[in-house]
Amino acid sequence: MTDQTFALRNVRPWGDAAADVFIDGGRIVEVRPADGSVAVGDVDGGGRLALPGFINTHAHVDKSWWGRPWVSYTYSEHPTVEGWIANERAERGAHDIPNANSAAAVLREFIRHGTTATRTHVDVDLGVGLRGLESVAAASAELGDAIQVHTVAFPQDGVLRRPGVLQLLDEAAQAGADSIGGLDPGTIDGDVEGQLDGLFAIAVDRGVGLDLHLHDFGSLGAYEYQRIITRTIDAGLQGRVNISHGFALGSLPQARQEEIVEGLAGAGISWTTVAMGGTAPLPWKRMRERGVPLGLGTDGIRDLWSPFGDGDLLRVAHQFARLHGLRHDEPLAAAVELATSGGATFVGRAQHDLAPGSRADVVLVDAENLPDVLVRGPRRELVISGGRVVSRDGQVLV
């Protein structure tokens, strides 16, 4: 984080009145009405709308072939999670996945689009061991403090069905992973209680968080949520557990949805979504009312699961708005907030805002207001991360 002291002049925080933002030691120390003055070393915001940096709460930067020659999609069978897993395992070696250069290229795209912090899942399995975590660590070190990276050691190929994976997850936690992951305990491992036994034991023993990919639908999905809620409370891991995707929730009867949201709130469990098209809308307003943290993520980007994705979290916020039928100004603005300040807890921040005490992560765009930002997705004109300009005019400087 830089020790530079300067003022970001004439910006409109959240689209409000023009203000000057004072930065010292990589943090915002004061925000006051713009007075028209500019000192040597200050940055002129030109009246642009200012947002906190975007926080990508669900990524897979180790899987991508971004910045490398085009890779044609190869999986031709009926798409299933199991099939995508097998295809990736068969093909990744030929494309040198994972590697630090591709991970760094993806992180630079994040920065270019205004993302200054991310939680990324990194495959840990019998084929790559901890090499993916090492690649992401090297990529993060290359970029320094331009983007903060929190890692989840993720057992993409299953936990119990691959003897030795639990040991690898334990080693990953000891090696510095912020969280460990899980995957569809009912359908992938065929043992909900067994997988959760192993994962919760590591989380408690090593003091790390849990982030579980759950794709299962119907009563099985609902059962998995309930067991995670109960176990989180029993283990004393409130505030340390996250559910990713959770496709079943939006398709359950309303009364069951409300019951689960109450359980999530009581257990301090957060939720991340990539707003995938064709999935059921989440009860996001109720989650917000009950204080369930909800984060947005890009998921995989140009990988063996899909050639799509460009690292722009604002595009995901746009997808979220379309999926949930948002049209009025207030909910459109809320979608932008989900992609920025709403991601704070997912990367270990108590506060992420354009306010004193926040890390000086600021994004400037040419836009009238927050709904305009969401609908048009304007270029990120300036990106400041930790008090340092890391991207200007769409060009990354790190």
C-alpha positions in Angstrom: 0.0 0.0 0.0 1.4 3.4 -1.0 2.4 6.1 1.5 1.5 8.8 -1.0 -0.7 11.7 0.2 -2.9 13.4 -2.3 -6.5 14.5 -3.0 -8.8 13.1 -5.7 -10.5 16.3 -6.7 -14.0 17.0 -8.1 -15.6 13.6 -8.1 -19.2 12.6 -7.4 -19.2 9.8 -4.8 -22.0 7.4 -5.7 -23.3 10.0 -8.1 -23.9 12.6 -5.4 -22.6 16.2 -5.2 -19.0 17.0 -6.2 -16.5 16.2 -3.5 -12.7 16.0 -2.9 -11.5 12.7 -1.5 -8.3 12.9 0.6 -6.0 9.9 0.6 -3.1 9.2 2.9 -1.2 5.9 3.5 -3.5 4.1 1.1 -6.7 4.9 2.9 -9.4 7.5 2.6 -9.0 10.0 5.4 -11.5 12.7 4.5 -14.3 13.5 2.1 -15.5 17.1 1.8 -17.4 19.2 -0.7 -15.3 20.1 -3.7 -13.8 23.6 -3.4 -12.1 24.0 -6.8 -8.6 23.9 -5.5 -5.9 21.6 -6.9 -2.4 21.1 -5.4 0.7 19.6 -6.9 0.2 15.8 -6.9 -3.5 15.9 -6.8 -5.7 14.0 -9.3 -8.5 15.8 -11.1 -11.6 13.6 -11.4 -13.3 15.9 -13.9 -16.7 15.6 -12.2 -16.9 11.9 -12.9 -19.0 9.5 -10.8 -16.9 7.7 -8.2 -17.5 4.2 -6.9 -15.6 2.0 -4.4 -13.5 -0.6 -6.2 -15.5 -3.6 -7.4 -15.1 -6.8 -5.4 -15.3 -10.1 -7.3 -16.5 -12.6 -4.7 -16.4 -15.7 -6.8 -13.7 -16.2 -9.4 -11.5 -19.1 -10.7 -8.3 -17.3 -11.9 -6.2 -20.5 -11.9 -8.3 -22.1 -14.7 -8.2 -19.4 -17.4 -6.3 -19.4 -20.7 -6.7 -15.6 -20.9 -3.9 -14.0 -22.8 -3.0 -17.3 -24.6 -4.0 -18.6 -28.0 -7.7 -19.3 -28.4 -8.8 -22.7 -27.1 -11.9 -24.2 -28.8 -14.5 -25.7 -26.5 -14.2 -29.5 -26.6 -16.9 -30.9 -24.3 -19.7 -32.2 -26.6 -21.8 -34.4 -24.3 -24.9 -33.2 -22.5 -23.6 -30.6 -20.0 -23.4 -31.8 -16.4 -21.1 -30.8 -13.6 -19.6 -34.2 -13.6 -18.9 -34.1 -17.4 -17.3 -30.6 -17.2 -15.0 -31.8 -14.4 -13.9 -34.9 -16.4 -13.3 -32.8 -19.6 -11.2 -30.3 -17.7 -9.1 -33.0 -16.1 -8.5 -34.5 -19.5 -7.6 -31.3 -21.3 -5.9 -28.9 -18.8 -2.4 -30.3 -19.1 -2.3 -29.6 -22.8 -3.0 -26.0 -22.1 -0.6 -25.6 -19.2 -3.4 -25.0 -16.7 -2.7 -23.7 -14.1 0.1 -21.2 -14.7 1.1 -17.9 -13.1 1.1 -15.9 -16.4 -2.5 -16.7 -17.2 -3.6 -16.0 -13.7 -1.8 -12.6 -13.8 -3.4 -11.8 -17.1 -6.9 -12.4 -15.7 -6.1 -10.3 -12.6 -5.0 -7.5 -14.9 -8.3 -7.7 -16.7 -10.0 -7.5 -13.3 -8.1 -4.3 -12.5 -8.8 -2.8 -15.9 -12.5 -3.2 -15.2 -12.2 -1.7 -11.8 -11.9 -4.7 -9.5 -9.5 -4.1 -6.7 -10.2 -7.2 -4.6 -11.2 -10.8 -5.4 -12.0 -14.1 -3.7 -10.8 -16.8 -6.1 -11.3 -20.6 -5.9 -8.2 -22.5 -6.8 -8.3 -26.2 -7.7 -6.6 -28.5 -5.2 -6.7 -32.1 -6.4 -4.6 -35.2 -6.9 -3.5 -34.1 -10.3 -2.2 -30.6 -9.5 -1.7 -30.8 -5.8 -1.1 -27.3 -4.5 0.4 -26.0 -7.8 -2.6 -23.9 -8.6 -2.3 -22.1 -5.3 1.4 -21.5 -6.0 0.6 -20.1 -9.4 -2.0 -17.7 -8.1 0.3 -16.6 -5.3 3.0 -15.8 -7.9 0.5 -13.9 -10.0 -0.7 -11.9 -7.0 2.9 -11.1 -6.0 3.7 -9.9 -9.5 0.9 -7.3 -9.2 1.7 -6.3 -5.7 -1.0 -4.4 -3.9 -2.9 -3.5 -7.1 -5.4 -6.1 -6.4 -6.0 -8.0 -3.1 -6.5 -11.7 -3.6 -8.1 -14.1 -1.1 -7.9 -17.8 -2.0 -10.2 -20.7 -1.5 -8.6 -24.2 -1.9 -11.2 -25.8 -4.0 -11.7 -29.6 -4.4 -13.2 -29.5 -7.9 -12.9 -33.2 -8.5 -14.6 -34.2 -5.2 -13.5 -34.8 -1.6 -14.3 -38.2 -0.3 -14.3 -40.0 -3.6 -10.7 -39.0 -4.2 -8.7 -40.3 -1.1 -6.0 -37.8 -0.3 -7.9 -34.7 -1.2 -8.8 -33.9 2.5 -5.1 -34.1 3.3 -4.4 -31.7 0.5 -7.0 -29.3 1.7 -5.5 -29.4 5.2 -2.1 -28.7 3.7 -3.5 -25.8 1.7 -5.0 -24.3 4.9 -1.7 -24.6 6.6 0.1 -23.1 3.6 -2.0 -19.9 3.8 -5.3 -20.4 1.9 -7.9 -18.1 3.4 -10.7 -20.7 3.1 -11.2 -24.3 1.9 -14.0 -25.3 -0.4 -16.5 -28.1 -0.9 -18.6 -29.3 -3.8 -22.1 -30.9 -4.0 -21.6 -33.4 -1.2 -24.8 -35.3 -2.1 -24.2 -35.8 -5.8 -20.4 -35.7 -6.2 -19.3 -37.6 -3.1 -22.7 -39.3 -2.4 -22.2 -38.5 1.3 -23.4 -35.2 2.6 -22.5 -35.8 6.3 -19.1 -37.4 5.4 -17.9 -34.5 3.3 -19.1 -31.9 5.8 -17.4 -33.8 8.6 -14.1 -33.5 6.9 -14.4 -29.9 5.8 -15.7 -28.5 9.0 -13.0 -30.3 11.0 -10.3 -28.7 8.9 -11.9 -25.3 9.1 -12.1 -25.5 12.9 -8.6 -27.0 13.4 -6.8 -24.5 11.0 -8.9 -21.4 11.6 -9.9 -20.9 8.0 -13.2 -20.2 6.3 -15.5 -22.5 4.3 -16.9 -21.8 0.8 -19.0 -24.5 -0.7 -20.2 -24.8 -4.3 -23.7 -26.1 -4.3 -25.4 -26.9 -7.6 -27.9 -29.5 -6.3 -31.6 -28.8 -6.8 -34.8 -29.6 -5.0 -35.0 -31.3 -1.7 -31.4 -32.4 -1.8 -30.2 -28.8 -2.2 -32.5 -27.6 0.6 -31.2 -30.4 2.8 -27.6 -29.4 2.2 -28.3 -25.8 3.1 -30.0 -26.9 6.3 -27.1 -29.1 7.3 -24.6 -26.4 6.6 -26.6 -24.0 8.7 -26.7 -26.4 11.7 -23.1 -27.3 11.4 -21.9 -23.7 11.2 -23.6 -22.9 14.5 -22.4 -26.1 16.2 -18.8 -25.4 15.1 -18.9 -21.8 16.1 -18.0 -20.7 12.5 -20.6 -17.9 12.3 -19.3 -15.3 9.8 -16.8 -17.8 8.3 -19.0 -19.9 5.9 -20.2 -19.1 2.4 -22.5 -20.8 0.0 -21.7 -20.4 -3.7 -24.3 -20.7 -6.4 -27.0 -22.4 -4.4 -29.2 -22.8 -7.4 -31.9 -24.6 -5.5 -32.9 -21.7 -3.3 -34.8 -19.6 -5.8 -36.8 -22.6 -7.0 -38.1 -23.7 -3.6 -41.5 -22.8 -2.3 -41.6 -19.3 -0.8 -42.1 -20.6 2.8 -39.1 -22.8 2.5 -37.0 -20.0 1.0 -37.9 -17.8 3.9 -37.1 -20.5 6.4 -33.6 -21.0 4.8 -32.9 -17.3 4.7 -33.7 -17.0 8.4 -31.4 -19.9 9.0 -28.6 -18.3 7.0 -29.0 -15.0 8.9 -28.9 -16.8 12.3 -25.8 -18.7 11.3 -24.0 -15.7 9.8 -23.6 -17.5 6.4 -23.0 -15.5 3.3 -24.0 -16.2 -0.3 -22.3 -15.6 -3.6 -24.0 -15.7 -7.0 -22.8 -15.3 -10.6 -26.3 -14.5 -11.8 -26.3 -17.3 -14.3 -28.9 -17.1 -17.0 -31.7 -19.6 -16.8 -31.5 -20.0 -13.0 -34.2 -19.0 -10.6 -34.0 -15.5 -9.1 -32.8 -15.4 -5.5 -34.9 -13.9 -2.7 -32.2 -11.2 -2.6 -34.4 -8.5 -1.0 -35.2 -10.7 1.9 -31.6 -11.7 2.2 -30.7 -8.1 2.3 -33.3 -7.3 4.9 -32.0 -10.1 7.2 -28.4 -9.1 6.8 -27.2 -12.1 4.8 -24.1 -10.9 2.9 -24.6 -11.3 -0.9 -21.7 -11.1 -3.3 -21.4 -11.1 -7.1 -18.7 -13.0 -9.0 -17.6 -13.7 -12.5 -17.0 -17.5 -12.0 -14.7 -19.0 -14.7 -13.4 -16.8 -17.5 -12.3 -18.3 -20.8 -11.6 -21.7 -19.4 -12.4 -25.3 -20.3 -15.9 -25.0 -18.9 -16.8 -22.1 -21.1 -15.2 -19.6 -23.6 -17.2 -16.7 -22.2 -16.3 -14.1 -19.6 -14.2 -11.0 -19.6 -13.6 -10.1 -16.0 -16.1 -7.2 -15.9 -18.0 -7.5 -12.6 -20.3 -4.6 -13.7 -21.5 -6.9 -16.5 -22.4 -9.5 -13.8 -24.3 -6.8 -11.9 -26.2 -6.1 -15.1 -27.0 -9.8 -15.5 -28.2 -9.9 -11.9 -30.5 -7.0 -12.6 -31.9 -8.7 -15.7 -32.3 -12.0 -14.0 -34.2 -10.5 -11.1 -36.4 -8.2 -13.3 -35.0 -4.9 -11.9 -36.1 -1.7 -13.6 -36.6 1.0 -10.9 -33.8 3.2 -9.9 -33.4 2.0 -6.3 -32.9 -1.7 -7.1 -30.7 -0.9 -10.0 -28.5 1.1 -7.7 -28.6 -1.8 -5.2 -27.1 -4.1 -7.9 -24.2 -1.7 -8.2 -23.7 -1.7 -4.5 -23.7 -5.5 -4.4 -20.7 -5.4 -6.8 -18.8 -2.9 -4.8 -19.4 -2.1 -1.1 -21.5 -5.3 -0.7 -18.4 -7.5 -1.2 -16.5 -6.2 1.8 -16.8 -9.1 4.1 -15.9 -11.6 1.4 -12.3 -10.3 1.4 -12.0 -9.6 5.1 -13.0 -6.0 5.1 -15.2 -4.4 7.8 -15.7 -1.4 5.5 -15.5 -0.7 1.8 -16.9 2.6 0.8 -16.0 6.2 -0.2 -15.6 7.2 3.4 -12.9 7.9 5.9 -11.3 4.7 7.1 -11.9 2.7 3.9 -9.0 1.4 1.8 -8.5 3.9 -1.0 -10.0 1.8 -3.8 -11.8 4.2 -6.1 -13.2 3.8 -9.7 -14.2 6.8 -11.8 -16.7 6.5 -14.7 -18.5 8.9 -17.0 -22.1 8.4 -15.9 -25.1 10.4 -14.7 -26.1 8.2 -11.8 -25.9 4.6 -10.5 -28.7 3.2 -12.8 -26.9 4.8 -15.7 -23.7 3.0 -14.6 -25.4 -0.3 -14.5 -27.3 -0.1 -17.7 -24.5 1.3 -19.9 -21.5 -0.2 -18.3 -19.2 2.7 -19.2 -15.4 2.3 -19.4 -13.5 2.6 -16.1 -11.7 5.9 -16.7 -9.5 5.7 -13.6 -8.9 3.0 -11.1 -7.1 3.7 -7.8 -6.2 0.7 -5.6 -4.8 1.2 -2.1 -4.1 4.8 -2.9 -2.2 4.1 -6.2 -3.4 4.7 -9.7 -3.4 1.3 -11.3 -5.4 1.8 -14.5 -6.1 5.0 -16.6 -8.2 5.4 -19.7 -8.7 1.6 -19.9 -5.0 0.8 -19.7 -3.6 -1.2 -16.8 -0.4 0.4 -15.4 0.9 -2.7 -13.4 
